[in-house]
Amino acid sequence: MNNKEKYLSKTMIEVFKTNIKYQKDACQIQSLLEKKLKNHNINFDLEDCDNILRIETANGKIAVSSVEKILQDEGFFCEVLSD
């Protein structure tokens, strides 16, 4: 297995549908998630109809229930989008 294959085999991406509509809220949630989820790349696509939250990590695991709880505690909804 070469280095690229090793990276690809460990990379995990989850895409969530959210009810976040405003950039200010997305920035607040992104900052909060970055503090709690070290070594994760986190971004929003609020132009998508599902107000997408995308989380990527190279360590192979994303705690979906933790992400959902963090958003819920801040008054927002999110759920994993199926493939």
All heavy atoms as an XYZ file, in Angstrom:
672
protein
N       0.847     -1.177      0.000
C       0.000      0.000      0.000
C       0.896      1.245      0.000
O       1.765      1.380      0.833
C      -0.876     -0.037      1.267
C      -1.918      1.031      1.288
S      -2.998      1.068      2.772
C      -3.656     -0.553      2.881
N       0.667      2.152     -0.941
C       1.470      3.372     -0.986
C       0.899      4.428     -0.029
O      -0.140      4.226      0.577
C       1.576      3.903     -2.421
C       0.246      4.357     -2.990
O      -0.604      4.865     -2.282
N       0.067      4.162     -4.283
N       1.601      5.552      0.100
C       1.179      6.592      1.049
C      -0.201      7.146      0.743
O      -0.977      7.432      1.639
C       2.202      7.727      1.088
C       3.444      7.334      1.850
O       3.406      6.413      2.661
N       4.534      8.018      1.600
N      -0.514      7.312     -0.539
C      -1.834      7.833     -0.907
C      -2.930      6.853     -0.480
O      -3.951      7.247      0.067
C      -1.912      8.086     -2.417
C      -3.212      8.725     -2.839
C      -3.215      9.046     -4.317
C      -4.529      9.687     -4.707
N      -4.599      9.983     -6.120
N      -2.706      5.564     -0.695
C      -3.694      4.569     -0.293
C      -3.855      4.534      1.219
O      -4.958      4.383      1.733
C      -3.295      3.188     -0.810
C      -3.435      3.053     -2.314
C      -2.808      1.776     -2.841
O      -1.854      1.278     -2.216
O      -3.281      1.287     -3.874
N      -2.747      4.683      1.952
C      -2.826      4.719      3.407
C      -3.662      5.906      3.855
O      -4.507      5.789      4.735
C      -1.430      4.814      4.022
C      -0.655      3.531      3.966
C       0.705      3.731      4.592
C       1.562      2.494      4.408
N       2.913      2.693      4.945
N      -3.435      7.073      3.250
C      -4.198      8.266      3.613
C      -5.678      8.064      3.307
O      -6.536      8.335      4.137
C      -3.665      9.494      2.869
C      -4.521     10.720      3.084
C      -4.438     11.449      4.263
C      -5.436     11.141      2.126
C      -5.240     12.559      4.494
C      -6.239     12.246      2.340
C      -6.135     12.950      3.517
O      -6.933     14.043      3.729
N      -5.978      7.559      2.118
C      -7.366      7.388      1.719
C      -8.081      6.365      2.588
O      -9.262      6.507      2.874
C      -7.451      6.992      0.245
C      -7.048      8.073     -0.746
C      -7.045      7.528     -2.163
C      -7.957      9.285     -0.646
N      -7.375      5.344      3.033
C      -8.025      4.319      3.835
C      -8.363      4.811      5.236
O      -9.224      4.266      5.889
C      -7.148      3.068      3.910
O      -5.984      3.336      4.646
N      -7.690      5.847      5.711
C      -7.931      6.358      7.054
C      -8.818      7.603      7.060
O      -9.328      7.983      8.100
C      -6.600      6.702      7.732
C      -5.750      5.497      8.007
C      -4.471      5.909      8.675
C      -3.567      4.711      8.904
N      -2.319      5.103      9.550
N      -8.983      8.251      5.926
C      -9.759      9.483      5.873
C     -11.246      9.176      5.984
O     -11.763      8.293      5.321
C      -9.488     10.242      4.566
O      -8.102     10.550      4.511
C     -10.290     11.518      4.492
N     -11.910      9.928      6.856
C     -13.346      9.772      7.061
C     -13.996     11.120      6.813
O     -13.502     12.151      7.276
C     -13.588      9.316      8.498
C     -15.006      9.284      8.905
S     -15.635      7.642      8.577
C     -17.262      7.786      9.255
N     -15.088     11.104      6.093
C     -15.847     12.323      5.815
C     -17.301     12.062      6.164
O     -17.866     11.043      5.770
C     -15.739     12.734      4.333
C     -14.290     13.003      3.958
C     -16.609     13.957      4.044
C     -14.055     13.188      2.481
N     -17.877     12.982      6.904
C     -19.316     12.942      7.177
C     -19.917     14.252      6.691
O     -19.331     15.317      6.870
C     -19.615     12.780      8.668
C     -19.341     11.412      9.231
C     -20.291     10.320      8.760
O     -21.270     10.605      8.030
O     -20.040      9.159      9.120
N     -21.086     14.141      6.096
C     -21.807     15.313      5.606
C     -23.154     15.349      6.329
O     -23.886     14.362      6.346
C     -22.001     15.245      4.079
C     -22.788     16.444      3.583
C     -20.651     15.152      3.377
N     -23.439     16.492      6.933
C     -24.653     16.658      7.724
C     -25.569     17.691      7.082
O     -25.109     18.718      6.582
C     -24.318     17.172      9.126
C     -23.471     16.256      9.952
C     -22.091     16.257      9.820
C     -24.047     15.401     10.875
C     -21.296     15.430     10.594
C     -23.263     14.566     11.659
C     -21.889     14.576     11.521
N     -26.854     17.434      7.155
C     -27.875     18.429      6.823
C     -28.133     19.213      8.103
O     -28.265     18.617      9.179
C     -29.154     17.718      6.375
C     -30.322     18.630      6.138
C     -31.541     17.833      5.734
C     -32.705     18.757      5.485
N     -33.873     18.024      4.966
N     -28.193     20.552      8.011
C     -28.448     21.368      9.202
C     -29.562     22.377      8.920
O     -29.990     22.545      7.771
C     -27.190     22.169      9.640
O     -27.001     23.281      8.771
C     -25.941     21.298      9.665
N     -29.988     23.050      9.972
C     -30.946     24.158      9.804
C     -30.265     25.505     10.042
O     -30.922     26.504     10.301
C     -32.154     23.983     10.726
C     -31.807     24.090     12.200
O     -30.646     23.991     12.592
N     -32.825     24.269     13.033
N     -28.942     25.524      9.936
C     -28.184     26.771     10.091
C     -28.311     27.570      8.800
O     -27.985     27.064      7.727
C     -26.711     26.468     10.439
C     -26.658     25.777     11.798
C     -25.880     27.748     10.419
C     -25.286     25.298     12.199
N     -28.784     28.798      8.908
C     -29.037     29.618      7.719
C     -28.090     30.795      7.575
O     -27.924     31.322      6.481
C     -30.473     30.145      7.755
C     -31.506     29.053      7.687
C     -32.898     29.623      7.761
C     -33.909     28.491      7.757
N     -35.260     28.936      7.984
N     -27.498     31.226      8.675
C     -26.710     32.458      8.652
C     -25.228     32.178      8.878
O     -24.859     31.346      9.710
C     -27.222     33.436      9.711
C     -28.691     33.749      9.534
C     -29.646     33.233     10.402
C     -29.120     34.533      8.469
C     -30.992     33.495     10.221
C     -30.463     34.808      8.278
C     -31.401     34.288      9.152
O     -32.737     34.551      8.957
N     -24.402     32.917      8.144
C     -22.958     32.750      8.225
C     -22.441     32.966      9.647
O     -21.550     32.254     10.102
C     -22.267     33.705      7.241
C     -20.788     33.449      7.092
C     -20.491     32.074      6.504
O     -21.158     31.628      5.583
N     -19.489     31.407      7.037
N     -23.015     33.909     10.359
C     -22.587     34.190     11.735
C     -22.791     32.968     12.622
O     -21.932     32.631     13.437
C     -23.346     35.429     12.231
C     -23.836     35.427     13.629
C     -24.594     36.695     13.968
C     -26.047     36.487     14.183
N     -26.469     35.932     15.421
N     -23.918     32.275     12.462
C     -24.171     31.054     13.238
C     -23.218     29.935     12.820
O     -22.712     29.194     13.656
C     -25.614     30.591     13.065
C     -26.614     31.563     13.673
O     -26.272     32.236     14.670
O     -27.737     31.653     13.147
N     -22.973     29.817     11.517
C     -22.061     28.793     11.016
C     -20.653     29.002     11.578
O     -19.991     28.044     11.994
C     -22.032     28.797      9.488
N     -20.201     30.244     11.621
C     -18.874     30.548     12.173
C     -18.799     30.195     13.644
O     -17.795     29.643     14.113
C     -18.540     32.022     11.959
S     -18.180     32.450     10.254
N     -19.849     30.502     14.392
C     -19.895     30.188     15.816
C     -19.824     28.671     16.026
O     -19.062     28.179     16.860
C     -21.171     30.745     16.431
C     -21.379     30.372     17.884
C     -22.760     30.770     18.394
O     -23.474     31.547     17.775
N     -23.141     30.218     19.516
N     -20.625     27.919     15.278
C     -20.645     26.457     15.412
C     -19.327     25.858     14.948
O     -18.788     24.941     15.584
C     -21.835     25.857     14.632
C     -23.156     26.308     15.248
C     -21.739     24.332     14.578
C     -23.384     25.874     16.691
N     -18.783     26.361     13.858
C     -17.502     25.857     13.363
C     -16.407     26.043     14.422
O     -15.635     25.132     14.692
C     -17.106     26.551     12.068
C     -15.807     26.009     11.486
C     -15.511     26.575     10.106
O     -16.365     27.186      9.465
N     -14.310     26.372      9.653
N     -16.366     27.197     15.041
C     -15.384     27.475     16.083
C     -15.557     26.514     17.265
O     -14.580     25.967     17.786
C     -15.520     28.924     16.537
O     -14.623     29.199     17.570
N     -16.781     26.313     17.675
C     -17.067     25.398     18.778
C     -16.652     23.970     18.438
O     -16.007     23.284     19.235
C     -18.563     25.457     19.113
C     -19.059     24.633     20.281
C     -18.378     25.051     21.582
C     -20.567     24.786     20.410
N     -16.995     23.517     17.242
C     -16.625     22.163     16.816
C     -15.111     21.997     16.716
O     -14.570     20.951     17.090
C     -17.283     21.826     15.475
C     -18.790     21.601     15.504
C     -19.338     21.507     14.078
C     -19.142     20.353     16.310
N     -14.426     23.026     16.226
C     -12.967     22.947     16.103
C     -12.290     22.821     17.467
O     -11.256     22.176     17.588
C     -12.428     24.148     15.338
C     -12.732     24.076     13.857
C     -12.403     25.346     13.086
O     -12.191     26.411     13.724
O     -12.377     25.274     11.849
N     -12.882     23.418     18.485
C     -12.336     23.287     19.844
C     -12.539     21.876     20.392
O     -11.698     21.352     21.110
C     -12.992     24.302     20.783
C     -12.559     25.719     20.530
C     -13.295     26.681     21.436
C     -12.957     28.113     21.043
N     -13.797     29.092     21.721
N     -13.675     21.282     20.056
C     -14.016     19.955     20.589
C     -13.454     18.817     19.733
O     -13.181     17.739     20.263
C     -15.532     19.818     20.687
C     -16.159     20.901     21.515
C     -16.991     20.347     22.592
C     -17.641     21.497     23.354
N     -17.910     21.179     24.698
N     -13.327     19.031     18.437
C     -12.882     17.976     17.521
C     -11.518     18.346     16.946
O     -11.424     18.936     15.881
C     -13.898     17.788     16.392
C     -15.335     17.484     16.810
C     -16.243     17.489     15.590
C     -15.414     16.153     17.552
N     -10.486     17.998     17.660
C      -9.124     18.296     17.204
C      -8.803     17.472     15.957
O      -9.296     16.356     15.802
C      -8.111     17.984     18.309
C      -8.374     18.710     19.607
C      -8.175     20.190     19.448
C      -8.361     20.895     20.785
N      -8.551     22.284     20.670
N      -7.974     18.024     15.086
C      -7.522     17.340     13.866
C      -8.658     16.997     12.907
O      -8.620     15.967     12.238
C      -6.714     16.084     14.214
C      -5.512     16.415     15.061
O      -4.803     17.377     14.796
N      -5.293     15.633     16.097
N      -9.680     17.823     12.882
C     -10.793     17.669     11.939
C     -10.864     18.930     11.075
O     -10.652     20.039     11.571
C     -12.120     17.513     12.671
C     -12.290     16.204     13.382
N     -11.497     15.805     14.429
C     -13.177     15.209     13.199
C     -11.893     14.614     14.856
N     -12.910     14.231     14.123
N     -11.175     18.751      9.802
C     -11.459     19.886      8.913
C     -12.969     20.056      8.891
O     -13.695     19.112      8.578
C     -10.930     19.620      7.505
C      -9.429     19.566      7.474
O      -8.758     20.332      8.153
N      -8.883     18.645      6.695
N     -13.419     21.256      9.211
C     -14.850     21.522      9.361
C     -15.220     22.722      8.503
O     -14.553     23.749      8.555
C     -15.184     21.806     10.843
C     -14.774     20.605     11.708
C     -16.656     22.157     11.010
C     -14.734     20.884     13.180
N     -16.282     22.571      7.702
C     -16.754     23.716      6.929
C     -18.244     23.590      6.644
O     -18.830     22.513      6.783
C     -15.935     23.894      5.647
C     -16.013     22.699      4.736
O     -17.076     22.360      4.240
N     -14.873     22.047      4.520
N     -18.828     24.715      6.273
C     -20.255     24.784      5.943
C     -20.429     25.197      4.494
O     -19.610     25.936      3.949
C     -20.956     25.835      6.823
C     -21.258     25.359      8.211
C     -20.336     25.521      9.228
C     -22.474     24.765      8.504
C     -20.611     25.100     10.518
C     -22.760     24.338      9.796
C     -21.830     24.504     10.799
N     -21.510     24.732      3.896
C     -21.956     25.206      2.589
C     -23.408     25.641      2.762
O     -24.333     24.834      2.622
C     -21.828     24.115      1.528
C     -22.291     24.583      0.152
O     -22.734     25.754      0.027
O     -22.231     23.790     -0.795
N     -23.591     26.905      3.100
C     -24.933     27.416      3.346
C     -25.670     27.748      2.057
O     -26.870     28.046      2.094
C     -24.866     28.643      4.268
C     -24.255     28.390      5.645
C     -24.302     29.670      6.478
C     -24.926     27.242      6.373
N     -24.988     27.685      0.932
C     -25.655     27.904     -0.349
C     -26.361     26.639     -0.822
O     -27.242     26.705     -1.676
C     -24.646     28.395     -1.384
C     -24.137     29.780     -1.057
C     -23.173     30.321     -2.094
O     -23.147     29.814     -3.228
O     -22.435     31.261     -1.752
N     -26.003     25.494     -0.274
C     -26.675     24.238     -0.588
C     -28.052     24.236      0.085
O     -28.211     24.795      1.181
C     -25.834     23.067     -0.067
C     -26.419     21.722     -0.442
O     -27.319     21.236      0.284
O     -25.989     21.168     -1.464
N     -29.030     23.609     -0.535
C     -30.391     23.604      0.023
C     -30.467     22.909      1.380
O     -31.390     23.160      2.157
C     -31.366     22.965     -0.960
S     -31.061     21.209     -1.269
N     -29.491     22.050      1.699
C     -29.473     21.342      2.981
C     -28.576     22.010      4.025
O     -28.365     21.452      5.102
C     -29.026     19.889      2.788
C     -30.074     19.050      2.086
O     -31.276     19.264      2.350
O     -29.702     18.175      1.285
N     -28.051     23.207      3.712
C     -27.175     23.925      4.652
C     -26.123     22.983      5.241
O     -26.070     22.719      6.429
C     -27.988     24.586      5.765
C     -28.970     25.584      5.213
O     -28.664     26.330      4.300
N     -30.179     25.595      5.748
N     -25.274     22.497      4.383
C     -24.341     21.403      4.663
C     -23.254     21.772      5.672
O     -22.653     22.837      5.599
C     -23.647     20.965      3.345
C     -24.668     20.383      2.383
C     -22.495     20.001      3.592
C     -25.337     19.135      2.858
N     -23.038     20.843      6.597
C     -21.870     20.846      7.483
C     -21.041     19.638      7.060
O     -21.551     18.514      7.016
C     -22.301     20.705      8.950
C     -21.223     20.294      9.953
C     -20.090     21.313     10.004
C     -21.839     20.077     11.330
N     -19.783     19.879      6.726
C     -18.892     18.805      6.265
C     -17.732     18.698      7.244
O     -17.087     19.691      7.567
C     -18.360     19.118      4.874
C     -17.481     18.041      4.285
C     -17.105     18.443      2.844
N     -16.301     17.447      2.205
C     -14.978     17.359      2.298
N     -14.313     18.237      3.020
N     -14.320     16.412      1.690
N     -17.501     17.473      7.717
C     -16.408     17.218      8.659
C     -15.538     16.107      8.083
O     -16.040     15.061      7.673
C     -16.939     16.815     10.047
C     -17.838     17.922     10.603
C     -15.781     16.510     10.988
C     -18.478     17.589     11.933
N     -14.239     16.360      8.066
C     -13.274     15.391      7.535
C     -12.160     15.205      8.555
O     -11.727     16.160      9.203
C     -12.687     15.926      6.231
C     -11.645     15.038      5.614
C     -11.106     15.594      4.312
O     -11.615     16.629      3.826
O     -10.161     14.997      3.787
N     -11.712     13.967      8.688
C     -10.587     13.680      9.575
C      -9.728     12.578      8.981
O     -10.235     11.702      8.289
C     -11.053     13.293     10.993
O      -9.910     13.114     11.820
C     -11.883     12.033     11.003
N      -8.457     12.656      9.251
C      -7.534     11.634      8.767
C      -7.355     10.518      9.791
O      -6.715      9.523      9.502
C      -6.181     12.262      8.439
N      -7.921     10.673     10.985
C      -7.741      9.623     11.983
C      -8.815      8.543     11.909
O      -8.856      7.649     12.731
C      -7.610     10.196     13.407
C      -8.900     10.771     13.945
O      -9.972     10.546     13.422
N      -8.788     11.542     15.010
N      -9.696      8.639     10.919
C     -10.622      7.552     10.619
C     -11.920      7.492     11.389
O     -12.730      6.633     11.139
N     -12.168      8.410     12.316
C     -13.393      8.318     13.092
C     -13.981      9.684     13.369
O     -13.280     10.600     13.770
C     -13.101      7.614     14.407
C     -14.263      6.861     14.951
C     -13.823      5.891     16.019
C     -14.962      4.928     16.251
N     -14.785      4.140     17.420
N     -15.296      9.821     13.157
C     -16.022     11.046     13.478
C     -17.166     10.644     14.399
O     -17.962      9.766     14.065
C     -16.565     11.737     12.213
C     -15.402     12.175     11.327
C     -17.451     12.931     12.580
C     -15.799     12.687      9.971
N     -17.237     11.277     15.554
C     -18.275     10.966     16.544
C     -19.566     11.684     16.157
O     -19.826     12.810     16.591
C     -17.813     11.370     17.930
N     -20.360     11.028     15.329
C     -21.586     11.627     14.796
C     -22.515     12.072     15.915
O     -23.044     13.183     15.893
C     -22.292     10.637     13.844
C     -23.681     11.135     13.472
C     -21.450     10.404     12.612
N     -22.716     11.224     16.907
C     -23.633     11.580     17.994
C     -23.139     12.801     18.769
O     -23.943     13.622     19.217
C     -23.860     10.397     18.934
O     -22.640      9.973     19.496
N     -21.833     12.950     18.903
C     -21.276     14.129     19.580
C     -21.538     15.394     18.777
O     -21.894     16.427     19.338
C     -19.774     13.974     19.801
O     -19.514     12.934     20.703
N     -21.360     15.318     17.470
C     -21.620     16.472     16.598
C     -23.096     16.864     16.699
O     -23.423     18.041     16.882
C     -21.236     16.165     15.135
C     -21.690     17.278     14.197
C     -19.733     15.927     15.017
N     -23.981     15.873     16.612
C     -25.413     16.155     16.701
C     -25.766     16.796     18.054
O     -26.547     17.748     18.102
C     -26.210     14.865     16.496
C     -26.125     14.341     15.091
C     -26.736     12.974     14.891
O     -26.871     12.209     15.873
O     -27.072     12.648     13.738
N     -25.169     16.310     19.129
C     -25.452     16.859     20.459
C     -24.923     18.285     20.605
O     -25.610     19.143     21.171
C     -24.854     15.965     21.543
C     -25.051     16.539     22.938
C     -25.201     15.495     23.980
C     -25.384     16.015     25.387
N     -26.089     17.235     25.577
N     -23.730     18.541     20.092
C     -23.164     19.894     20.162
C     -24.097     20.883     19.471
O     -24.412     21.948     20.015
C     -21.754     19.931     19.557
C     -20.760     19.177     20.471
C     -21.293     21.363     19.323
C     -19.417     18.882     19.831
N     -24.554     20.545     18.272
C     -25.463     21.444     17.563
C     -26.794     21.571     18.289
O     -27.337     22.676     18.410
C     -25.673     20.984     16.117
C     -24.695     21.630     15.137
C     -23.322     21.023     15.208
C     -25.247     21.629     13.743
N     -27.305     20.464     18.794
C     -28.572     20.497     19.524
C     -28.454     21.387     20.762
O     -29.353     22.182     21.047
C     -28.982     19.089     19.929
C     -30.298     19.032     20.669
C     -30.675     17.618     21.090
O     -29.838     16.719     21.122
N     -31.926     17.428     21.405
N     -27.358     21.276     21.490
C     -27.151     22.102     22.680
C     -27.106     23.591     22.343
O     -27.401     24.434     23.194
C     -25.860     21.707     23.403
C     -25.968     20.359     24.104
O     -27.085     19.810     24.219
O     -24.906     19.847     24.531
N     -26.724     23.918     21.108
C     -26.677     25.312     20.660
C     -27.976     25.748     19.977
O     -28.078     26.856     19.463
C     -25.500     25.508     19.696
C     -24.143     25.304     20.351
C     -23.887     26.277     21.493
O     -24.149     27.478     21.319
O     -23.429     25.828     22.565
N     -28.970     24.850     19.958
C     -30.285     25.199     19.409
C     -30.459     24.912     17.932
O     -31.389     25.418     17.306
N     -29.578     24.078     17.366
C     -29.658     23.758     15.947
C     -29.899     22.273     15.740
O     -29.660     21.453     16.620
C     -28.368     24.160     15.229
C     -28.109     25.644     15.248
C     -27.172     26.186     16.104
C     -28.831     26.494     14.419
C     -26.932     27.546     16.132
C     -28.619     27.855     14.448
C     -27.667     28.388     15.296
N     -30.354     21.945     14.558
C     -30.621     20.577     14.137
C     -29.559     20.132     13.148
O     -29.117     20.923     12.323
C     -32.006     20.512     13.476
C     -32.216     19.296     12.622
C     -32.608     18.098     13.194
C     -32.001     19.356     11.252
C     -32.786     16.974     12.404
C     -32.187     18.232     10.465
C     -32.581     17.037     11.045
N     -29.162     18.873     13.214
C     -28.351     18.300     12.151
C     -28.550     16.800     12.111
O     -28.888     16.176     13.124
C     -26.861     18.644     12.298
S     -25.944     17.677     13.472
N     -28.379     16.239     10.916
C     -28.432     14.794     10.739
C     -27.523     14.411      9.597
O     -27.313     15.188      8.663
C     -29.859     14.303     10.467
C     -30.414     14.720      9.129
C     -31.837     14.237      8.885
O     -32.440     13.598      9.766
O     -32.358     14.491      7.785
N     -26.954     13.226      9.679
C     -26.067     12.737      8.629
C     -26.859     12.532      7.351
O     -27.957     11.963      7.380
C     -25.389     11.411      9.055
C     -24.596     10.805      7.902
C     -24.482     11.637     10.245
N     -26.330     13.006      6.251
C     -26.931     12.747      4.944
C     -26.469     11.386      4.461
O     -25.276     11.071      4.535
C     -26.530     13.800      3.922
C     -27.255     15.128      4.006
C     -26.695     16.096      2.975
C     -28.740     14.957      3.779
N     -27.390     10.583      3.989
C     -27.017      9.272      3.463
C     -26.435      9.428      2.071
O     -26.673     10.433      1.388
C     -28.216      8.338      3.451
O     -29.246      8.904      2.681
N     -25.660      8.449      1.651
C     -24.999      8.500      0.334
C     -25.966      8.565     -0.800
O     -26.914      8.134     -1.011
C     -24.081      7.285      0.163
C     -22.922      7.349      1.146
O     -22.577      8.454      1.593
O     -22.360      6.281      1.453
